[in-house]
Amino acid sequence: MSDEKMSESTDEVIEQLLSQKLEAESARIYIRCYYGKMVSAHDVADALGLGYHCLRKKFKNKTGQSIGHFLIQTKLEGAKELFQKTNLSVKEVSFEVGFRDPSHFSKMFKKYVGVPPLEYKTNKDDSQHEHLN
């Protein structure tokens, strides 16, 4: 499926979920599809036609976690997958998953994954890496 068709399909699913008042699920789908485009929680709210504070509250109530945490978690899961499947550098991966600053990416990666990204990349065949919380 082409990126354009996938985007149209994703937009249709999100529209259906919004019509059913499933804002948190819409936000999760949007983040999973567009996290590499440097989206923020404010961008998600704008794309869904919701106020940021409204979306933040609904997301937390529905999922039990903040939308910011989910966004970072999704980006870092994407980074782990890129480290497993590619030979991209840490800097390249950080940009691919939507971080503007590679040093911030490295800090978040270590905080959430437990090891620095270079170590994770170097030991990508090692199954000892922790899963994100």
HULIN-V238404 format. One record per backbone hydrogen bond with DSSP energy under -0.5 kcal/mol. NH is the residue of the N-H (numbers start at 1). CO is the residue of the C=O. Records with the same first field share a line. If there is no record, write none. Layout:
# HULIN-V238404
NH=CO + CO
This chain:
# HULIN-V238404
6=2
7=3
8=4
9=5
10=6
11=7
12=8
13=9
14=10
15=11
16=12
17=13
18=14
19=15
20=16 + 17
21=18
22=17
23=21
26=22
27=23
28=24
29=25
30=26
31=27
32=28
33=29
34=30
35=31
37=34
38=35
44=40
45=41
46=42
47=43
48=44
49=45 + 46
50=45
55=51
56=52
57=53
58=54
59=55
60=56
61=57
62=58
63=59
64=60
70=66
71=67
72=68
73=69
74=70
75=71
76=72
77=73
78=74
79=75
80=76
81=77
82=78
83=79
84=80
85=81
86=82
93=89
94=90
95=91
96=92
97=93
98=95
99=94
105=101
106=102
107=103
108=104
109=105
110=106
111=107
112=108
113=109
114=109 + 110
120=116
121=117
122=118
123=119
124=121
126=123
129=126
130=113
